[in-house]
Structures are given as structure tokens and as C-alpha cells.
């Protein structure tokens, strides 16, 4: 890829839109909805694409593509600085087992439903992985493996955003209405963390149910969710074994190895080691967690990737996808709410 002046103008354009996404995300009303800069970024990108998109010079396209590819992979790798294996051990076996079951069944149900409603395999996989693991971040992580058009990635992101927000408000309502009275605090936390789409959704719902974390719901739910995030790497590796893309020579087919997934795992191991060797105050400021300098950099890179995807997505491309992705996401949402509840109620007590 030639990195000339036009290339850097394309990258700068996406960076400026991403800064705007950060400013919008900092508004109090947006904070209350727990909408991250990633989500705001793709919305702003799509607004640009469908209003002033024709004014974007075509010569900037290779810089914009760089944001959707290379910066995306870098962002996923750096996401590992938010996680440690110690957190996994603290929550224990119940959360790990429930997370694995939720991920496997959601992926299988998604693929089966996609075939029944005759939806294309790329959108099916992207929507299913977003629902099963960690929302937009999972969709972004799967994009380099699935290698689907940008508008399909945007459609998948849209579905998990919509149903993630619905769930974030639904779970506290169910909790206060007594629907979850048959679950203890640990079960509520694992139910929330193993079934909501985005990390932000889990944090929002957990804090709404347990504002001071006196019951341990908010903290345990977040850690349960982060265990699902860790599982993104092995899922991508397995996915790569089943998805084979034609090679340039002779029409042969090859496995698209997601090397960035191994980088993601490596960074998690590094972070775990650093929490043992270095003071937590230092790590929290510079390296570990979303609020650290490294976390802020990572969020900005992922926001740039999402914004670039939005810039490449028009309403016409959404029309081409039709209503099927949203139907699939709805059915998976129903499964997560109902099936996740049953797992939390009947399986967790056995594993404790």
C-alpha cells in the first residue's frame, strides 16, 4: 500500500471524525445510554457516507482502508491490556462454563437460523459472533477472518448495538420487578455478564442493579463478560479453520490464520505478568484497563476502525442486506435472555 500524502489525508480524516465521536460520547445523555466512542464513530461515519460522502476524495480510500484493516488488528491486540488471567481465576468455574456454553450454542443457533432463513453465510457469522462474544469488538475481530464487505460488518455491528441497548435496560427492569428473584447475586451477575452484548452494556446494567457493588453483581458481571472477551481469540482461530478463502494462484484455497488473535492472547499473558511484577497504581495509569493511557489509545484505534467502516457504508448497502440480519439478531437475543436465565438458575448452583 502506497503511503503518500493522500493516504495520510485519508487517515487524518478518519482521526478527526473519531475525535468528534469522542466528544459526542462525552455528553451526559450519551453516557447514560452507555454508548462508547466506537458506536458513535460508526454512526458518524455512516452519517457522513449518506450525506456528504460524495465529497470524500477517492484518493483517500487507501488511507481509510488502512484504518479498517491494520488499525483494527492493532486495536484488537492492544485490547488484551484490559484483561488478566487472575480475573478469570477469581470468578471461577461457573462463569467460565456458562460463558463457553453461551458462546457455542449462540454460534450454532445463529448458523442454523441463518441457513433456515437463507441468509448469506458472511452476515450470519458476523451477527452470530457479535451476539455470542462481545458485540462490536467481536464483529471487528472477526472481519479480518471472514473478509466480508464493509457494509456487512456495519450491519452486524448495528444489530448487536440495538439489542445490546435493549438488554441493558431490560435486565435492571427484570431485576427490580422480581423476575430474577429466583437467582442469587452471583447467578444474576453471571447471567448478566454471559448474555449481554457489549462490555459497556454489562457495566451499565450491573451498575443499575447494584450501584455500589455491595452485592458483587456489578464486579462479577463485568469479569464474567471479560472472560467472554478472552474467548474471542480461540473462537477466531477455530473460525479460521472452517473459513477458507481462494488464493491468488490457481484457485487453491487457504486458511486465513488470524495472527492478531495470537497477539491478543500474548498481550493478556503479558498483562497478567505485569500485574505481578509492577505496582498496580502504575499499571492502572499507564497500561492496565480501559482508563489507562494504553486503554485510551486502544479505544481510539478501535474507534477509528469503526468510523472508517461507517464511512464505507451507505443506506443502499443496508437495503441490500434486508431485514434478515435483524431477525437473526432478534432470535439470538431471545435465546440469550431465556436460555441464559436457565443456565444461571440451574447450572451455576451445580458448579459452585
Buried (B, 14 or more C-beta within 10 A) or exposed (E): EEEEEBBBBBBEBBBEBBBBBBEBBEEEEBEEBBBBBBBBBBBBBBBBBBEEBEEBEEEBBBBBBBBBBBBBBBBBBBBBBBBBBEBBEEBBEBBBBBBBBBBEBBBEBBBEBBEEBEBBEBBBBBBBBBBBBBBBBBBBBBBBBBEBBBBBBBBBBBBBBBBBBBBBBBBBEBBEEEEBEEBBBBBBBBBBBBBBBBBBBBBBBBBBBBEEBEBBBBBBBBBBBBBBBBBBBEBBBEBBEEBEEEEEEEEEEEEBEBEBBBBBBEBBEBBBEBBEEEEEEEBBBBBBBBEBEBBEBBBBBBBBBBBBBBBBBBEEBBEEBEEBBBBBBBBBBEBBBEBBBEBBBEBBEEEE
